[in-house]
């Protein structure tokens, strides 16, 4: 299953890169990969990009709270929080 997903991600990356024209020296980012134009063709790194789901939290500004086994701290306007990333068993 992981192999299929990796092949799919790579295929999409290659299709995207091959379809774009570029000028030598141009650079761009595709997900977590860096690309540079060489001789009119995009050359990109091949990192596996793991996206983290976005989470929107409404909390009391500056407060600390638990989420599973992780500790979170609310930001100054109460719209999000930064949490530890422990693997909760």
N, C-alpha and C positions, 0 to 999 in steps of 0.2 A: 504494500500500500504506500509506504514512504517513497519507494522508487518511482511509482506512478506520479505521485504529487511532485517530486523533484523534477521529473521529466516534463511535466506540464508547466511548471514554473519556468524552467529553462526554455521551453518552446515559446512561451509567451514573451519572455525577455528577448530571445533571438528575433522573433517576428517584429517586435517593437523596434529593436535596434536596426534591423535591416531595412525597415520601411522609412526610416528618417534619413534625410539628406543632411550633410553637415559640412562645415568648413574646417580645414585642418587647424588644430589647436583648441577648438570648441570643447567645452566640458559640460556634463550634466549628471544628475543623479536619477536613477531608476530604483525606487524603493531604497534599499540599503546599499546598492551597488553604485560605484563611480564609473563614469564613461568618459572617454576622450576620443575626439575625432582624429584619425590618422589616415591620410591619403583619401579623404572623403568617405571613410567608413568608420562607424562607431565601434570602439573596442571597450568592453565593459568587464569589470570584475564579476566573479560568479559566486558571490556569497549567497547562502541560504538566508533569506529574510524572514524572520519570525515576527509577525505583527502581534502586538499586545492589544487586547480589546480596550477601547476607551471606556472609562467609567466616570460618570458624573455623580458627584456626591453633594448633597446639601447638608451642611453641618455648621456648628457654632464656630465662628472664626477663632483660631488659636487653640481650639479644644483638642484633646487627645482621646481616642477611642480604640476599641478592639474590633477587628474584623477577622473572624476565625481565630487563628493563633497569632495574627500579625497586629502590630501597633500602628495606628495612623494618626497623623497630625493634620488638622484642618488648615487650609490657607487663610490669608488675611481677609478675603471677602466671602468666605463660606461656600464657595462654588466647587471646590475640589479638595482632595486630601492626598498626602504622600504617605505611603504605607511600606512597612518592611515587606520583604518577599520570601518569608520562610515557607518551606513546604509543610503544610499542615497535615498531619496524619490522623 
